[in-house]
Amino acid sequence: MLKLDTKIKDIFNKYYIENPKEFLDLYEIILEKGLDIVEKAIEELLKIVPTDITTDKIELICSRKPLPTKVNYEEDEIAKISAASLMQYTLLIPEYSINFEKKEVLV
């Protein structure tokens, strides 16, 4: 328990010393999500924007859900229609036709 308190104090001293009211919102997130998840979110933010760590950004990172790792394109109706449309485009310009086989997930 003492380690947990020092970690929370360190977060406060590093990022919220000038804005203690916002720290209360962060503390609610810590109670809801857990300190480990909040620390990982802060580490991720430090890699992106080390000068602007806010509770809103931490909450956003803590709340996002992981992307699916594998998409089954054979059963995806949108993917089938898109592939058919791309094939129609290749027929419009035969000398520049490209075989559209590479599949990517757009989020």
Contacts in CASP RR format, 6 or more apart in sequence:
PFRMAT RR
TARGET T0000
AUTHOR 0000-0000-0000
METHOD contacts of the structure
MODEL  1
MLKLDTKIKDIFNKYYIENPKEFLDLYEIILEKGLDIVEKAIEELLKIVP
TDITTDKIELICSRKPLPTKVNYEEDEIAKISAASLMQYTLLIPEYSINF
EKKEVLV
4 35 0 8 1.000
7 35 0 8 1.000
7 39 0 8 1.000
8 27 0 8 1.000
8 30 0 8 1.000
8 35 0 8 1.000
11 23 0 8 1.000
11 26 0 8 1.000
11 38 0 8 1.000
11 39 0 8 1.000
11 42 0 8 1.000
12 20 0 8 1.000
12 23 0 8 1.000
15 42 0 8 1.000
15 53 0 8 1.000
16 22 0 8 1.000
16 23 0 8 1.000
16 26 0 8 1.000
22 54 0 8 1.000
22 55 0 8 1.000
23 55 0 8 1.000
25 55 0 8 1.000
25 59 0 8 1.000
26 38 0 8 1.000
26 55 0 8 1.000
26 58 0 8 1.000
29 38 0 8 1.000
29 55 0 8 1.000
29 58 0 8 1.000
29 59 0 8 1.000
29 62 0 8 1.000
30 38 0 8 1.000
33 62 0 8 1.000
37 62 0 8 1.000
38 58 0 8 1.000
38 62 0 8 1.000
41 57 0 8 1.000
41 58 0 8 1.000
41 61 0 8 1.000
41 62 0 8 1.000
42 53 0 8 1.000
42 58 0 8 1.000
44 61 0 8 1.000
45 52 0 8 1.000
45 53 0 8 1.000
45 57 0 8 1.000
45 58 0 8 1.000
45 61 0 8 1.000
46 53 0 8 1.000
49 57 0 8 1.000
67 105 0 8 1.000
67 107 0 8 1.000
68 105 0 8 1.000
71 79 0 8 1.000
71 103 0 8 1.000
71 105 0 8 1.000
73 79 0 8 1.000
73 80 0 8 1.000
73 103 0 8 1.000
79 103 0 8 1.000
83 100 0 8 1.000
86 100 0 8 1.000
87 100 0 8 1.000
90 97 0 8 1.000
90 98 0 8 1.000
90 99 0 8 1.000
90 100 0 8 1.000
91 97 0 8 1.000
END
